Amino acid sequence: MADSDHFVRQDVRAFLGMLEQMGRPGVEDLPIAEGRQGMAAMGKLAEADPVDLAVIRDLTCPGPAGDIPLRLYDTKDTREAGPVVVFMHGGGFVIGDLEIYHSLCTHICERLDLPVVSVDYRLAPEAPFPAAPDDCEAAMRWIAGSPEALGREVTGLIPMGDSAGGNLTIVVTNQLTAEPAAVPVIMQAPIYPVADDVSQHQSFRDFGEGYLLTHKTMAFFTEQYAADPADPRNVPMAGEHASFPPTVLCTAGLDPLRDSGRNYAAHLIQQGIDVSYLEFPGTIHGFMTLRKALPSAQGDLDAMLAAMQAMLARIEGKNI
């Protein structure tokens, strides 16, 4: 672990020390397939067990390059019309899948008591930018239409995702604000997102070595994703967002991406958007899917989901 004057939680310090002793190679030092297997193995080692739910069902929706795999979660077999959380996983647009985020999606579903649809968008380098945002937007628009295959009447969308998925959350919210789907985006919930040029921030300099997510790994993901720097779907904070939906956003105190999330939250607040911003001190990037190794992370997840519940209550109150 990097030497630091920053506060580091005890469980985070122990976890980082264990990783240092293991001496495992970074994803950038491995073939793509092995990097993906490594993230899956880390999940089995470090992630909390999933919650049992009434509905866990795989399905697909049409996408720009073929069917997109999805997974539906629900606490109820049937329910009245209402909003749906659409979850976009992390992994730098290169690694990550439905299985790695399975447990997290069950916890989100149980706590919010809302249907959750997890999107298995195409990954780079096989499918570079803009495949991921294209797939996520297509899935969101399909869900908004209350398709028979979903078996639920959807009244609103709640994009949610972590890291690269946090970026996709913001990107898709931008797209659906500019060109609305069949139902509106009523709230977005990015988790330690990439919202602007992270290399310009102090947190990038402070936490880019020794805190799980490194400079080399971020550079590798950026190279594989091969986004067009001029495309607003790459750096989604650019532009006006005065008509944006309410936002719940969280960051990690020891994350090189922390200041990107801070900047984005401040950007929305300055434009009058209702924002709940949670920064969890002493923890690292990726904590949401490390809840067995980092017991304190379960409390962080619960706090974010409680903030989302409170935001939903405010939204419903305004619509009465």
C-alpha positions in Angstrom: 0.0 0.0 0.0 1.2 3.5 -0.8 2.6 5.6 2.1 0.0 8.2 2.9 -1.2 10.7 5.4 -4.7 10.1 4.3 -7.2 8.3 6.5 -7.4 4.6 5.6 -10.0 2.3 7.2 -8.7 -0.7 9.0 -10.4 -3.2 6.7 -9.2 -1.4 3.6 -5.6 -1.3 5.0 -5.7 -5.1 5.6 -7.2 -5.8 2.1 -4.6 -3.6 0.4 -1.8 -5.3 2.4 -3.1 -8.7 1.3 -3.1 -7.7 -2.3 0.5 -6.4 -2.0 1.6 -9.6 -0.5 -0.1 -11.6 -3.3 1.8 -9.6 -5.9 -0.8 -10.2 -8.4 -0.2 -8.6 -11.9 -2.4 -5.7 -13.0 -5.0 -6.3 -15.7 -2.8 -4.3 -18.1 -0.1 -7.0 -17.8 -2.4 -9.9 -18.7 -4.1 -11.1 -21.9 -7.6 -9.7 -22.0 -9.3 -13.1 -21.2 -7.1 -13.6 -18.2 -7.8 -10.0 -17.0 -11.6 -10.8 -17.1 -11.1 -14.1 -15.3 -9.1 -12.2 -12.7 -11.9 -9.8 -12.0 -14.3 -12.7 -11.7 -11.9 -14.5 -9.3 -11.6 -11.4 -7.2 -15.4 -11.2 -7.0 -15.6 -14.8 -5.7 -13.0 -14.0 -3.1 -14.0 -10.6 -2.0 -17.7 -9.9 -2.8 -20.7 -10.5 -0.4 -23.1 -13.3 -1.0 -26.2 -12.5 -3.1 -29.7 -12.1 -1.7 -32.5 -14.5 -2.6 -35.1 -12.8 -4.7 -38.5 -13.9 -6.2 -37.3 -13.1 -9.7 -33.9 -13.5 -11.2 -34.3 -14.0 -15.0 -32.0 -13.7 -18.0 -33.4 -12.1 -21.1 -32.2 -10.2 -24.1 -33.2 -7.0 -26.0 -32.4 -5.9 -29.5 -29.2 -3.9 -29.9 -27.3 -2.1 -32.7 -25.1 -5.2 -33.2 -27.4 -8.0 -32.2 -29.2 -9.0 -29.0 -27.9 -7.5 -25.7 -28.0 -9.9 -22.7 -29.9 -8.6 -19.7 -30.7 -9.9 -16.2 -34.0 -8.9 -14.5 -34.2 -8.9 -10.7 -37.3 -8.3 -8.6 -38.5 -8.9 -5.1 -42.0 -9.7 -6.4 -43.3 -12.0 -9.1 -45.7 -9.3 -10.3 -46.0 -5.7 -9.3 -47.9 -2.5 -10.1 -46.6 0.0 -12.6 -43.5 1.9 -11.4 -39.9 2.8 -12.1 -37.0 0.4 -13.0 -33.4 0.6 -12.1 -31.1 0.0 -15.1 -27.7 -1.1 -13.9 -24.5 -0.7 -16.0 -21.5 -2.5 -14.6 -17.9 -1.3 -14.2 -14.6 -2.7 -15.3 -13.1 0.0 -17.5 -15.3 -0.9 -20.5 -13.0 -4.0 -20.9 -13.8 -6.4 -18.0 -16.9 -7.0 -15.9 -20.1 -8.8 -16.7 -23.5 -9.8 -15.3 -22.1 -12.5 -13.0 -19.5 -10.2 -11.3 -22.2 -7.7 -10.5 -24.9 -10.3 -9.6 -24.7 -10.0 -5.8 -24.6 -6.1 -5.9 -27.7 -6.1 -8.1 -29.6 -8.4 -5.7 -28.8 -6.1 -2.8 -29.9 -3.0 -4.8 -33.2 -4.7 -5.7 -34.0 -5.9 -2.2 -33.2 -2.5 -0.5 -35.1 -0.3 -3.0 -37.9 -2.9 -3.6 -37.8 -2.0 -7.3 -37.1 -4.1 -10.4 -33.4 -4.0 -11.5 -32.2 -4.8 -15.0 -28.5 -5.4 -15.4 -27.1 -4.7 -18.9 -24.3 -6.9 -20.4 -23.1 -4.3 -22.9 -20.3 -5.1 -25.5 -16.8 -4.8 -24.2 -13.6 -3.3 -25.7 -11.2 -4.0 -27.3 -13.4 -6.4 -29.4 -16.1 -3.7 -29.5 -14.6 -0.3 -28.8 -16.3 3.1 -28.2 -19.2 3.8 -28.9 -20.4 0.2 -28.6 -20.9 0.4 -24.8 -23.0 3.6 -24.7 -24.9 2.5 -27.8 -25.9 -0.8 -26.2 -26.8 0.9 -22.9 -29.0 3.5 -24.6 -30.7 0.8 -26.7 -31.4 -1.3 -23.6 -32.8 1.8 -21.8 -35.1 2.7 -24.6 -36.3 -1.0 -24.9 -37.0 -1.1 -21.1 -38.8 2.2 -21.3 -41.3 0.7 -23.7 -42.5 -1.8 -21.2 -41.9 -4.8 -23.5 -43.9 -8.0 -22.9 -40.6 -9.9 -22.3 -40.0 -7.7 -19.2 -43.4 -8.3 -17.8 -43.5 -5.0 -16.0 -45.2 -1.6 -16.8 -42.4 0.9 -16.6 -43.2 4.5 -15.6 -39.7 5.8 -15.2 -36.0 4.9 -15.6 -33.2 5.1 -13.0 -29.8 4.6 -14.7 -27.2 3.4 -12.2 -23.7 2.1 -12.5 -20.2 2.1 -11.1 -16.9 3.4 -12.5 -17.1 2.9 -16.3 -20.8 2.1 -15.6 -21.0 5.4 -13.7 -19.7 7.1 -16.9 -22.3 5.2 -18.9 -25.0 6.2 -16.4 -24.3 9.9 -17.1 -23.8 9.4 -20.8 -27.2 7.6 -21.2 -28.9 10.2 -19.0 -27.5 12.9 -21.3 -28.8 11.0 -24.4 -32.3 10.4 -23.0 -32.6 14.0 -21.7 -31.8 15.3 -25.2 -34.0 12.6 -27.0 -36.5 11.2 -24.5 -37.5 7.6 -24.4 -41.0 6.3 -23.9 -40.8 7.2 -20.2 -38.6 9.7 -18.5 -35.4 9.3 -16.6 -36.6 10.2 -13.1 -33.2 9.9 -11.3 -29.7 8.8 -12.0 -27.2 7.2 -9.5 -23.6 7.1 -10.7 -21.1 5.4 -8.4 -17.5 6.7 -8.4 -17.9 7.7 -12.1 -15.6 9.0 -14.8 -17.2 12.3 -15.7 -14.3 14.4 -17.0 -10.6 14.2 -17.6 -9.5 12.4 -14.5 -5.8 13.0 -15.2 -6.2 16.6 -14.3 -7.2 16.0 -10.7 -5.3 15.9 -7.4 -7.0 12.6 -6.5 -5.4 11.1 -9.6 -2.0 12.1 -8.4 -2.6 11.1 -4.8 -4.2 7.7 -5.2 -3.0 6.4 -8.6 -0.6 3.9 -7.0 -1.2 1.6 -4.0 -5.0 1.9 -3.8 -6.2 -0.9 -6.2 -7.0 1.2 -9.3 -3.7 2.4 -10.7 -2.5 4.9 -13.4 -1.3 2.0 -15.6 -4.7 0.2 -15.4 -6.6 3.4 -16.2 -4.3 4.1 -19.2 -4.8 0.5 -20.4 -8.6 0.8 -20.2 -8.5 4.2 -22.0 -6.4 2.7 -24.8 -8.6 -0.3 -25.2 -11.9 1.7 -25.1 -10.5 4.0 -27.9 -13.0 6.7 -27.4 -13.1 9.8 -29.6 -11.9 12.7 -27.3 -14.2 15.1 -29.1 -17.3 13.0 -28.6 -19.5 14.2 -25.7 -20.2 10.6 -24.9 -16.6 10.2 -23.8 -16.5 13.1 -21.3 -20.1 13.5 -20.4 -19.8 16.5 -18.0 -19.4 19.0 -20.8 -22.4 21.2 -21.6 -25.5 22.4 -19.8 -27.5 20.0 -17.7 -30.2 22.3 -16.3 -33.0 20.0 -17.4 -31.3 17.0 -15.8 -33.0 14.6 -13.4 -32.3 14.5 -9.6 -29.0 12.7 -8.9 -27.5 10.5 -6.2 -23.8 10.2 -6.6 -21.1 8.6 -4.4 -17.3 8.6 -4.4 -14.5 6.9 -2.5 -12.1 9.0 -0.5 -9.0 7.1 -1.7 -10.0 6.8 -5.3 -8.1 8.4 -8.2 -11.5 9.1 -9.7 -12.8 10.9 -6.6 -12.4 14.4 -7.8 -14.1 13.6 -11.1 -17.2 12.7 -9.1 -16.8 15.7 -6.9 -16.6 18.0 -10.0 -19.7 16.5 -11.6 -21.8 16.8 -8.4 -20.8 20.4 -8.1 -21.5 21.0 -11.8 -25.1 19.8 -11.4 -25.6 21.6 -8.1 -24.5 24.9 -9.7 -27.2 24.3 -12.4 -29.9 23.8 -9.8 -30.2 20.0 -9.9 -31.3 18.2 -6.8 -28.2 16.3 -5.8 -27.3 14.0 -2.9 -23.6 13.6 -2.8 -22.0 11.0 -0.6 -18.2 10.7 -0.3 -17.1 7.7 1.8 -13.8 8.4 3.5 -11.0 5.9 3.9 -12.1 3.5 1.2 -11.0 2.6 -2.3 -12.4 2.4 -5.8 -14.5 -0.7 -6.4 -15.7 -1.1 -2.7 -19.3 -1.8 -3.8 -18.2 -5.2 -5.1 -15.7 -6.0 -2.3 -18.1 -6.2 0.6 -16.9 -9.5 2.0 -13.3 -8.3 2.1 -14.4 -4.8 3.2 -17.2 -5.2 5.7 -17.5 -1.5 6.1 -18.5 -1.2 2.4 -21.9 -2.8 3.2 -22.7 0.3 5.3 -21.6 2.5 2.4 -23.9 0.7 0.0 -26.8 0.9 2.5 -26.2 4.7 2.9 -26.3 5.2 -0.9 -29.5 3.2 -1.3 -31.1 5.1 1.6 -30.2 8.3 -0.2 -31.9 7.0 -3.3 -35.0 6.1 -1.3 -35.1 9.6 0.1 -34.7 11.1 -3.3 -37.5 8.9 -4.7 -39.7 10.0 -1.9 -39.0 13.7 -2.8 -39.7 13.0 -6.4 -43.0 11.3 -5.6 -43.9 14.2 -3.3 -43.4 16.7 -6.1 -45.6 14.6 -8.4 -48.6 14.4 -6.0 
